[in-house]
Amino acid sequence: MPAVAMRDASVWIVTCALAAGALPASVAWAQDMVPDEEPSPTPAALSANAQLMDRLLITATEKTIRERKFTAAAGITGGTILLGIGAWRLIEDDPQTEFSRGLGVMFMTLGAFDLTTGIFAATRVPHEKRRLERWEKVRKDGITELELARTEGELLSSAESREGERLLVRWNGLTHALAGVLVLAFAPLPNNSQTDRVSAWIIGGLFIGTGMAAFGLSFRPTPSEAAWKEYQANKVSGSGQQVSWRMSPSISRRGFGLGLSGTF
């Protein structure tokens, strides 16, 4: 019996020694599992995002310039017409009615606003054009992660700015539509002449139609907004597709262990 007890005790001591030896190996493995710093974008991801930015900036700039030309032409033409109608209603021969003078003042006000908007759109250089010029210069000098991030910030800022302009167009359209409704509402007044009523019906209908058209178009994203949304959807992840494995063996007089770690 003493021999059996001594043999069992020896087995127990060896088992404890192996378990104790595995402890430093586990500690070493845990230390090796400390996460590394976030990897920099791979050259493939940087190149893919730069090519995507190329296409989106060119498309957004071309569409923005076309829309600006249309806005300038519509604003200048519409504003000039409204100013002419307003002047005609204000300088017509007596007897004038309050309705006629009111139409003249309203047309002059809206005409001045539309004309100013058209001139502004015609003379202002869109910031999308300057952004594209800076990007093309960067592409010639060699694109870097920092330059790509800066252009991404410019694209986001442009999208937010154009969104605010869409809201302005929306309220401007509602203002014109409301003006048309007021013209139609006051047209049937008894003291209005037949000429006043006919002109009020025609002009009021045009105001409502153009105002609601502008209101509806304001819900369509601008080219910069669409470019930013597409870039966010198709942007390649900066870390790329990487898989790495690492083995961390640990051997000591008290035992041995093996650690395995992976990065995906």
Secondary structure, 3 states (H helix, E strand, C coil): CHHHHHHHHHHHHHHHHHHHHHHHHHHHHHHHCCCCCCCCCCHHHHHHHHHHHHHHHHHHHHHHHHHHHHHHHHHHHHHHHHHHHHHHHHHCCCCCCHHHHHHHHHHHHHHHHHHHHHHHHHHCCCHHHHHHHHHHHHHHHCCCHHHHHHHHHHHHHHHHHHHHHHHHHHHHHHHHHHHHHHHHHHCCCCCCCHHHHHHHHHHHHHHHHHHHHHHHHCCCCCHHHHHHHHHHHHCCCCCCCCCEEEEEEEEECCEEEEEEEEEC
